[in-house]
Amino acid sequence: MVGRLSSLRGQDGAVALLRRYFETGNVPAGLLFHGEEGTGKEKAAVAFLAALLCRDRKEDGACGECPDCRLLSSGAHPNLLRVEPENHFIQIADIRGLKEELSLKAFSDRPRGVLVCPADRMTLQAANALLKTLEEPPPATHLLLVAHRLSWLPPTIVSRCQKIPFRTMPAETVEDILGELPEAGKRRSKAALRAAAACSGGSPGRALLLLDEMEKSRETWAGLFTRPDPAAVFATSDGWRKSEAQEGQAAVPLAIVRDLALLSSGENADIINEDLRDVLCAIAPRKTPQEWTRAFRTLLTMSRLPPQAQKRLALEAFLFDLHGKD
């Protein structure tokens, strides 16, 4: 299905810019979609390209029904080219292959669109190779770059593109977006959705990654802070050691310790894990706000260690030491 601009939640500024290009009929050759990962940049770029290729474009973007829209939906539109990293980076060979394709005649009378995602994974050599194409693009060709970290792109690339900024969103908006997703809203508890949204940093994509951890391990971690159960401590710390551990595993304990620090200052605090308030209120008085804040910083430092035995031992020492000082 071809996406439309109206499906982009929480990005009114970016959508307004994109619509203005169509209204004026002046679409730049180079567009740079930038902002935090998971805020809808790639989705917006694809919707914009779909509108460019559509033969019956509506105010909201592509019609979704014309032959070009159907080709795009099938993933077989010959005028849409994608450049993605194969082994973490986009190499100069990838850009040379793109330039070779662009040197050939287009397959149809529609504009050609190039999606480079994520563009901040280009090597310096690849970026330099793309620069000439950005400066002198083939006729009716538009290059859309999607970057999570603008500072990782060479200034020469950034200066050749019109920038489309994507903002982080309020936790309430992220929670609403999660609730509307079939893979999240109908399968997850409201408490898990709220906690994931609060820990996402304003990124719905990141919140979606956090949901598994939020759903299955919040009560486990609340128990770890309640009593020093050796079996639970060893099982949890072993998960931190393994390289296959999920990306969001640190979010749960960090959110709980953050809540404990707030609750130790006053029971009316606005906490993330509201459904666990009674449990956390019983734990919070065991330490001062300053002690819980130090625990948060220690946990944050540990979470940044690479997966290894040292990380497991550090977490075990942290949890046993925490209870030893109650």
Secondary structure, DSSP 4 states (H G I P E B T S, - for coil): ----GGG-TT-HHHHHHHHHHHHHT---SEEEEEESTTSSHHHHHHHHHHHHH-SS-BTTB--S-SHHHHHHHHT--TTEEEE--SSSSB-HHHHHHHHHHHTSPPSSSSPEEEEETTGGGB-HHHHHHHHHHHHSPPTTEEEEEEES-GGGS-HHHHHTSEEEEE----HHHHHHHHHH-TTTTTTS-HHHHHHHHHTTTT-HHHHHHHHHHHHHHHHHHHHHHHS--HHHHHHHHHHHHSTT--TTTTHHHHHHHHHHHHHHH-TT---S-GGGHHHHHHHGGGS-HHHHHHHHHHHHHHHTSPSSHHHHHHHHHHHHHHHHT-
